[in-house]
Amino acid sequence: MEFKSFSSIFSYIFIFFVTTVKFKWLHFKFIYYHSLIIIKSFFLIICYKSYKII
């Protein structure tokens, strides 16, 4: 009985850990792609403005 409860607790912790890591990874990818889009758009705006000046 003790061992079974311990293993179930361990499995819960493992599942929690895996889901947390997956969620963090997805969150990181989301932030990464959005920052890339923002940087690209910013760069395009700067290029466009400098082109208009020229």
HTML snippet that shows the backbone in 3Dmol.js (N, CA, C, O; Angstrom):
<script src="https://3Dmol.org/build/3Dmol-min.js"></script>
<div id="view" style="width:600px;height:400px;position:relative"></div>
<script>
const pdb = `
ATOM      1  N   MET A   1       0.845  -1.203   0.000  1.00  0.00           N
ATOM      2  CA  MET A   1       0.000   0.000   0.000  1.00  0.00           C
ATOM      3  C   MET A   1       0.885   1.260   0.000  1.00  0.00           C
ATOM      4  O   MET A   1       0.662   2.177  -0.790  1.00  0.00           O
ATOM      5  N   GLU A   2       1.850   1.295   0.856  1.00  0.00           N
ATOM      6  CA  GLU A   2       2.756   2.441   0.937  1.00  0.00           C
ATOM      7  C   GLU A   2       3.493   2.654  -0.382  1.00  0.00           C
ATOM      8  O   GLU A   2       3.606   3.774  -0.880  1.00  0.00           O
ATOM      9  N   PHE A   3       3.978   1.571  -0.918  1.00  0.00           N
ATOM     10  CA  PHE A   3       4.733   1.651  -2.165  1.00  0.00           C
ATOM     11  C   PHE A   3       3.846   2.137  -3.308  1.00  0.00           C
ATOM     12  O   PHE A   3       4.287   2.927  -4.143  1.00  0.00           O
ATOM     13  N   LYS A   4       2.617   1.674  -3.349  1.00  0.00           N
ATOM     14  CA  LYS A   4       1.689   2.073  -4.414  1.00  0.00           C
ATOM     15  C   LYS A   4       1.399   3.574  -4.337  1.00  0.00           C
ATOM     16  O   LYS A   4       1.412   4.261  -5.359  1.00  0.00           O
ATOM     17  N   SER A   5       1.144   4.075  -3.155  1.00  0.00           N
ATOM     18  CA  SER A   5       0.882   5.511  -3.002  1.00  0.00           C
ATOM     19  C   SER A   5       2.114   6.322  -3.403  1.00  0.00           C
ATOM     20  O   SER A   5       2.000   7.370  -4.039  1.00  0.00           O
ATOM     21  N   PHE A   6       3.280   5.828  -3.024  1.00  0.00           N
ATOM     22  CA  PHE A   6       4.519   6.516  -3.378  1.00  0.00           C
ATOM     23  C   PHE A   6       4.686   6.569  -4.900  1.00  0.00           C
ATOM     24  O   PHE A   6       5.021   7.620  -5.444  1.00  0.00           O
ATOM     25  N   SER A   7       4.459   5.467  -5.578  1.00  0.00           N
ATOM     26  CA  SER A   7       4.606   5.425  -7.035  1.00  0.00           C
ATOM     27  C   SER A   7       3.587   6.329  -7.716  1.00  0.00           C
ATOM     28  O   SER A   7       3.906   6.980  -8.711  1.00  0.00           O
ATOM     29  N   SER A   8       2.365   6.377  -7.191  1.00  0.00           N
ATOM     30  CA  SER A   8       1.351   7.256  -7.784  1.00  0.00           C
ATOM     31  C   SER A   8       1.751   8.722  -7.612  1.00  0.00           C
ATOM     32  O   SER A   8       1.589   9.525  -8.530  1.00  0.00           O
ATOM     33  N   ILE A   9       2.269   9.063  -6.440  1.00  0.00           N
ATOM     34  CA  ILE A   9       2.751  10.433  -6.207  1.00  0.00           C
ATOM     35  C   ILE A   9       3.890  10.757  -7.173  1.00  0.00           C
ATOM     36  O   ILE A   9       3.950  11.845  -7.746  1.00  0.00           O
ATOM     37  N   PHE A  10       4.778   9.803  -7.337  1.00  0.00           N
ATOM     38  CA  PHE A  10       5.900   9.998  -8.254  1.00  0.00           C
ATOM     39  C   PHE A  10       5.412  10.211  -9.688  1.00  0.00           C
ATOM     40  O   PHE A  10       5.908  11.084 -10.401  1.00  0.00           O
ATOM     41  N   SER A  11       4.438   9.405 -10.098  1.00  0.00           N
ATOM     42  CA  SER A  11       3.904   9.545 -11.460  1.00  0.00           C
ATOM     43  C   SER A  11       3.222  10.901 -11.642  1.00  0.00           C
ATOM     44  O   SER A  11       3.354  11.537 -12.687  1.00  0.00           O
ATOM     45  N   TYR A  12       2.484  11.339 -10.600  1.00  0.00           N
ATOM     46  CA  TYR A  12       1.859  12.664 -10.676  1.00  0.00           C
ATOM     47  C   TYR A  12       2.904  13.771 -10.820  1.00  0.00           C
ATOM     48  O   TYR A  12       2.739  14.697 -11.615  1.00  0.00           O
ATOM     49  N   ILE A  13       3.974  13.662 -10.045  1.00  0.00           N
ATOM     50  CA  ILE A  13       5.049  14.655 -10.114  1.00  0.00           C
ATOM     51  C   ILE A  13       5.704  14.634 -11.498  1.00  0.00           C
ATOM     52  O   ILE A  13       6.015  15.677 -12.075  1.00  0.00           O
ATOM     53  N   PHE A  14       5.902  13.427 -12.007  1.00  0.00           N
ATOM     54  CA  PHE A  14       6.522  13.289 -13.324  1.00  0.00           C
ATOM     55  C   PHE A  14       5.646  13.915 -14.409  1.00  0.00           C
ATOM     56  O   PHE A  14       6.142  14.649 -15.264  1.00  0.00           O
ATOM     57  N   ILE A  15       4.352  13.626 -14.372  1.00  0.00           N
ATOM     58  CA  ILE A  15       3.413  14.179 -15.362  1.00  0.00           C
ATOM     59  C   ILE A  15       3.381  15.706 -15.249  1.00  0.00           C
ATOM     60  O   ILE A  15       3.401  16.413 -16.257  1.00  0.00           O
ATOM     61  N   PHE A  16       3.332  16.196 -14.030  1.00  0.00           N
ATOM     62  CA  PHE A  16       3.326  17.639 -13.798  1.00  0.00           C
ATOM     63  C   PHE A  16       4.593  18.285 -14.377  1.00  0.00           C
ATOM     64  O   PHE A  16       4.536  19.316 -15.047  1.00  0.00           O
ATOM     65  N   PHE A  17       5.726  17.651 -14.100  1.00  0.00           N
ATOM     66  CA  PHE A  17       7.008  18.164 -14.587  1.00  0.00           C
ATOM     67  C   PHE A  17       7.036  18.201 -16.116  1.00  0.00           C
ATOM     68  O   PHE A  17       7.437  19.201 -16.712  1.00  0.00           O
ATOM     69  N   VAL A  18       6.609  17.106 -16.742  1.00  0.00           N
ATOM     70  CA  VAL A  18       6.633  17.015 -18.207  1.00  0.00           C
ATOM     71  C   VAL A  18       5.713  18.070 -18.826  1.00  0.00           C
ATOM     72  O   VAL A  18       6.099  18.751 -19.776  1.00  0.00           O
ATOM     73  N   THR A  19       4.510  18.204 -18.295  1.00  0.00           N
ATOM     74  CA  THR A  19       3.577  19.188 -18.849  1.00  0.00           C
ATOM     75  C   THR A  19       4.094  20.609 -18.643  1.00  0.00           C
ATOM     76  O   THR A  19       3.945  21.461 -19.519  1.00  0.00           O
ATOM     77  N   THR A  20       4.704  20.865 -17.482  1.00  0.00           N
ATOM     78  CA  THR A  20       5.263  22.195 -17.219  1.00  0.00           C
ATOM     79  C   THR A  20       6.369  22.511 -18.213  1.00  0.00           C
ATOM     80  O   THR A  20       6.424  23.608 -18.767  1.00  0.00           O
ATOM     81  N   VAL A  21       7.248  21.539 -18.435  1.00  0.00           N
ATOM     82  CA  VAL A  21       8.354  21.754 -19.373  1.00  0.00           C
ATOM     83  C   VAL A  21       7.826  21.969 -20.779  1.00  0.00           C
ATOM     84  O   VAL A  21       8.302  22.855 -21.490  1.00  0.00           O
ATOM     85  N   LYS A  22       6.850  21.171 -21.191  1.00  0.00           N
ATOM     86  CA  LYS A  22       6.265  21.331 -22.525  1.00  0.00           C
ATOM     87  C   LYS A  22       5.618  22.703 -22.669  1.00  0.00           C
ATOM     88  O   LYS A  22       5.801  23.386 -23.677  1.00  0.00           O
ATOM     89  N   PHE A  23       4.862  23.096 -21.649  1.00  0.00           N
ATOM     90  CA  PHE A  23       4.198  24.395 -21.692  1.00  0.00           C
ATOM     91  C   PHE A  23       5.218  25.521 -21.770  1.00  0.00           C
ATOM     92  O   PHE A  23       5.054  26.460 -22.550  1.00  0.00           O
ATOM     93  N   LYS A  24       6.276  25.428 -20.959  1.00  0.00           N
ATOM     94  CA  LYS A  24       7.328  26.447 -20.977  1.00  0.00           C
ATOM     95  C   LYS A  24       7.989  26.505 -22.359  1.00  0.00           C
ATOM     96  O   LYS A  24       8.284  27.585 -22.872  1.00  0.00           O
ATOM     97  N   TRP A  25       8.214  25.335 -22.949  1.00  0.00           N
ATOM     98  CA  TRP A  25       8.858  25.289 -24.254  1.00  0.00           C
ATOM     99  C   TRP A  25       7.967  25.943 -25.302  1.00  0.00           C
ATOM    100  O   TRP A  25       8.449  26.707 -26.139  1.00  0.00           O
ATOM    101  N   LEU A  26       6.672  25.649 -25.261  1.00  0.00           N
ATOM    102  CA  LEU A  26       5.737  26.268 -26.206  1.00  0.00           C
ATOM    103  C   LEU A  26       5.695  27.778 -25.995  1.00  0.00           C
ATOM    104  O   LEU A  26       5.681  28.550 -26.953  1.00  0.00           O
ATOM    105  N   HIS A  27       5.678  28.180 -24.752  1.00  0.00           N
ATOM    106  CA  HIS A  27       5.658  29.603 -24.422  1.00  0.00           C
ATOM    107  C   HIS A  27       6.919  30.289 -24.954  1.00  0.00           C
ATOM    108  O   HIS A  27       6.855  31.386 -25.511  1.00  0.00           O
ATOM    109  N   PHE A  28       8.047  29.634 -24.776  1.00  0.00           N
ATOM    110  CA  PHE A  28       9.310  30.175 -25.258  1.00  0.00           C
ATOM    111  C   PHE A  28       9.299  30.302 -26.783  1.00  0.00           C
ATOM    112  O   PHE A  28       9.728  31.322 -27.324  1.00  0.00           O
ATOM    113  N   LYS A  29       8.809  29.266 -27.477  1.00  0.00           N
ATOM    114  CA  LYS A  29       8.746  29.322 -28.936  1.00  0.00           C
ATOM    115  C   LYS A  29       7.821  30.446 -29.388  1.00  0.00           C
ATOM    116  O   LYS A  29       8.130  31.159 -30.343  1.00  0.00           O
ATOM    117  N   PHE A  30       6.693  30.605 -28.710  1.00  0.00           N
ATOM    118  CA  PHE A  30       5.737  31.663 -29.018  1.00  0.00           C
ATOM    119  C   PHE A  30       6.400  33.039 -28.892  1.00  0.00           C
ATOM    120  O   PHE A  30       6.302  33.869 -29.796  1.00  0.00           O
ATOM    121  N   ILE A  31       7.070  33.268 -27.772  1.00  0.00           N
ATOM    122  CA  ILE A  31       7.761  34.545 -27.544  1.00  0.00           C
ATOM    123  C   ILE A  31       8.853  34.749 -28.589  1.00  0.00           C
ATOM    124  O   ILE A  31       9.035  35.847 -29.113  1.00  0.00           O
ATOM    125  N   TYR A  32       9.575  33.668 -28.881  1.00  0.00           N
ATOM    126  CA  TYR A  32      10.669  33.758 -29.850  1.00  0.00           C
ATOM    127  C   TYR A  32      10.155  34.163 -31.226  1.00  0.00           C
ATOM    128  O   TYR A  32      10.709  35.063 -31.858  1.00  0.00           O
ATOM    129  N   TYR A  33       9.096  33.500 -31.692  1.00  0.00           N
ATOM    130  CA  TYR A  33       8.553  33.834 -33.018  1.00  0.00           C
ATOM    131  C   TYR A  33       7.976  35.243 -33.045  1.00  0.00           C
ATOM    132  O   TYR A  33       8.143  35.964 -34.029  1.00  0.00           O
ATOM    133  N   HIS A  34       7.310  35.633 -31.989  1.00  0.00           N
ATOM    134  CA  HIS A  34       6.753  36.985 -31.959  1.00  0.00           C
ATOM    135  C   HIS A  34       7.842  38.042 -31.955  1.00  0.00           C
ATOM    136  O   HIS A  34       7.723  39.064 -32.630  1.00  0.00           O
ATOM    137  N   SER A  35       8.899  37.800 -31.198  1.00  0.00           N
ATOM    138  CA  SER A  35      10.002  38.763 -31.194  1.00  0.00           C
ATOM    139  C   SER A  35      10.664  38.828 -32.572  1.00  0.00           C
ATOM    140  O   SER A  35      11.081  39.903 -33.003  1.00  0.00           O
ATOM    141  N   LEU A  36      10.763  37.706 -33.258  1.00  0.00           N
ATOM    142  CA  LEU A  36      11.313  37.719 -34.619  1.00  0.00           C
ATOM    143  C   LEU A  36      10.448  38.555 -35.544  1.00  0.00           C
ATOM    144  O   LEU A  36      10.957  39.354 -36.330  1.00  0.00           O
ATOM    145  N   ILE A  37       9.138  38.370 -35.448  1.00  0.00           N
ATOM    146  CA  ILE A  37       8.212  39.145 -36.292  1.00  0.00           C
ATOM    147  C   ILE A  37       8.341  40.633 -35.990  1.00  0.00           C
ATOM    148  O   ILE A  37       8.378  41.457 -36.904  1.00  0.00           O
ATOM    149  N   ILE A  38       8.409  40.973 -34.708  1.00  0.00           N
ATOM    150  CA  ILE A  38       8.531  42.380 -34.308  1.00  0.00           C
ATOM    151  C   ILE A  38       9.843  42.967 -34.831  1.00  0.00           C
ATOM    152  O   ILE A  38       9.865  44.082 -35.352  1.00  0.00           O
ATOM    153  N   ILE A  39      10.927  42.216 -34.690  1.00  0.00           N
ATOM    154  CA  ILE A  39      12.231  42.703 -35.170  1.00  0.00           C
ATOM    155  C   ILE A  39      12.211  42.885 -36.682  1.00  0.00           C
ATOM    156  O   ILE A  39      12.722  43.879 -37.198  1.00  0.00           O
ATOM    157  N   LYS A  40      11.625  41.934 -37.386  1.00  0.00           N
ATOM    158  CA  LYS A  40      11.548  42.045 -38.851  1.00  0.00           C
ATOM    159  C   LYS A  40      10.727  43.254 -39.271  1.00  0.00           C
ATOM    160  O   LYS A  40      11.134  44.001 -40.160  1.00  0.00           O
ATOM    161  N   SER A  41       9.587  43.452 -38.645  1.00  0.00           N
ATOM    162  CA  SER A  41       8.743  44.590 -39.000  1.00  0.00           C
ATOM    163  C   SER A  41       9.444  45.907 -38.668  1.00  0.00           C
ATOM    164  O   SER A  41       9.367  46.866 -39.435  1.00  0.00           O
ATOM    165  N   PHE A  42      10.119  45.950 -37.535  1.00  0.00           N
ATOM    166  CA  PHE A  42      10.869  47.145 -37.151  1.00  0.00           C
ATOM    167  C   PHE A  42      11.966  47.443 -38.175  1.00  0.00           C
ATOM    168  O   PHE A  42      12.159  48.587 -38.585  1.00  0.00           O
ATOM    169  N   PHE A  43      12.664  46.410 -38.568  1.00  0.00           N
ATOM    170  CA  PHE A  43      13.721  46.554 -39.574  1.00  0.00           C
ATOM    171  C   PHE A  43      13.147  47.043 -40.900  1.00  0.00           C
ATOM    172  O   PHE A  43      13.731  47.915 -41.545  1.00  0.00           O
ATOM    173  N   LEU A  44      12.027  46.497 -41.304  1.00  0.00           N
ATOM    174  CA  LEU A  44      11.389  46.931 -42.553  1.00  0.00           C
ATOM    175  C   LEU A  44      10.960  48.389 -42.479  1.00  0.00           C
ATOM    176  O   LEU A  44      11.109  49.131 -43.449  1.00  0.00           O
ATOM    177  N   ILE A  45      10.430  48.802 -41.337  1.00  0.00           N
ATOM    178  CA  ILE A  45      10.019  50.202 -41.158  1.00  0.00           C
ATOM    179  C   ILE A  45      11.237  51.128 -41.259  1.00  0.00           C
ATOM    180  O   ILE A  45      11.180  52.168 -41.916  1.00  0.00           O
ATOM    181  N   ILE A  46      12.320  50.747 -40.613  1.00  0.00           N
ATOM    182  CA  ILE A  46      13.546  51.559 -40.667  1.00  0.00           C
ATOM    183  C   ILE A  46      14.060  51.647 -42.106  1.00  0.00           C
ATOM    184  O   ILE A  46      14.435  52.722 -42.575  1.00  0.00           O
ATOM    185  N   CYS A  47      14.073  50.516 -42.795  1.00  0.00           N
ATOM    186  CA  CYS A  47      14.517  50.506 -44.190  1.00  0.00           C
ATOM    187  C   CYS A  47      13.619  51.389 -45.053  1.00  0.00           C
ATOM    188  O   CYS A  47      14.099  52.141 -45.901  1.00  0.00           O
ATOM    189  N   TYR A  48      12.329  51.287 -44.828  1.00  0.00           N
ATOM    190  CA  TYR A  48      11.376  52.090 -45.602  1.00  0.00           C
ATOM    191  C   TYR A  48      11.584  53.578 -45.343  1.00  0.00           C
ATOM    192  O   TYR A  48      11.586  54.371 -46.284  1.00  0.00           O
ATOM    193  N   LYS A  49      11.757  53.966 -44.090  1.00  0.00           N
ATOM    194  CA  LYS A  49      11.953  55.383 -43.755  1.00  0.00           C
ATOM    195  C   LYS A  49      13.265  55.904 -44.333  1.00  0.00           C
ATOM    196  O   LYS A  49      13.311  57.003 -44.885  1.00  0.00           O
ATOM    197  N   SER A  50      14.319  55.122 -44.208  1.00  0.00           N
ATOM    198  CA  SER A  50      15.608  55.555 -44.751  1.00  0.00           C
ATOM    199  C   SER A  50      15.531  55.645 -46.280  1.00  0.00           C
ATOM    200  O   SER A  50      16.144  56.525 -46.883  1.00  0.00           O
ATOM    201  N   TYR A  51      14.779  54.737 -46.899  1.00  0.00           N
ATOM    202  CA  TYR A  51      14.596  54.777 -48.348  1.00  0.00           C
ATOM    203  C   TYR A  51      13.827  56.030 -48.763  1.00  0.00           C
ATOM    204  O   TYR A  51      14.162  56.651 -49.771  1.00  0.00           O
ATOM    205  N   LYS A  52      12.811  56.405 -48.005  1.00  0.00           N
ATOM    206  CA  LYS A  52      12.045  57.618 -48.301  1.00  0.00           C
ATOM    207  C   LYS A  52      12.922  58.852 -48.152  1.00  0.00           C
ATOM    208  O   LYS A  52      12.791  59.799 -48.928  1.00  0.00           O
ATOM    209  N   ILE A  53      13.802  58.854 -47.178  1.00  0.00           N
ATOM    210  CA  ILE A  53      14.710  59.999 -46.982  1.00  0.00           C
ATOM    211  C   ILE A  53      15.647  60.115 -48.188  1.00  0.00           C
ATOM    212  O   ILE A  53      15.900  61.210 -48.689  1.00  0.00           O
ATOM    213  N   ILE A  54      16.148  58.981 -48.639  1.00  0.00           N
ATOM    214  CA  ILE A  54      17.037  58.980 -49.802  1.00  0.00           C
ATOM    215  C   ILE A  54      16.175  59.287 -51.043  1.00  0.00           C
ATOM    216  O   ILE A  54      16.695  59.343 -52.157  1.00  0.00           O
TER     217      ILE A  54
END
`;
const viewer = $3Dmol.createViewer("view");
viewer.addModel(pdb, "pdb");
viewer.setStyle({}, {cartoon: {color: "spectrum"}});
viewer.zoomTo();
viewer.render();
</script>
